[in-house]
Amino acid sequence: MTGTHSSPPVATALWLMCAVAISGYFAFAAMQGDHGIFRRVQISADIAKLEVRKAELEAELARMQNLTERLSDTHLDLDLLDERARVVLGYLRADEVVVQ
């Protein structure tokens, strides 16, 4: 009885189940994991949102730098100073009437 030795069907089934389980785990990790495809799409969307926010903040910074320059000692804009005194401090001129 020196015939060919084949593995029992149970062992083959176990190897197959292990291979399917490992393949399934790696497929799941490739899709849902920390570095998976879905996470990469989410990061790309976050990057786009943050770039828009960055542009908004840069515009606000430029506006504030312009106002600061206009109120500096070297370049004083009297109209801007008058506007800021009215808005922030609530100043009025003597010839103005307030209607509420």
Number of C-alpha atoms within 10 A of each C-alpha: 3 4 5 6 6 7 8 8 9 9 10 12 11 11 12 12 12 12 12 12 12 12 12 12 11 13 13 12 14 15 14 14 14 11 11 14 14 14 15 15 11 10 12 12 12 12 12 11 11 12 12 12 12 12 11 12 12 12 12 12 12 12 12 12 12 12 14 13 14 17 16 11 9 8 10 13 14 11 10 13 14 12 13 14 13 13 11 8 9 9 12 13 7 6 5 7 8 5 4 3
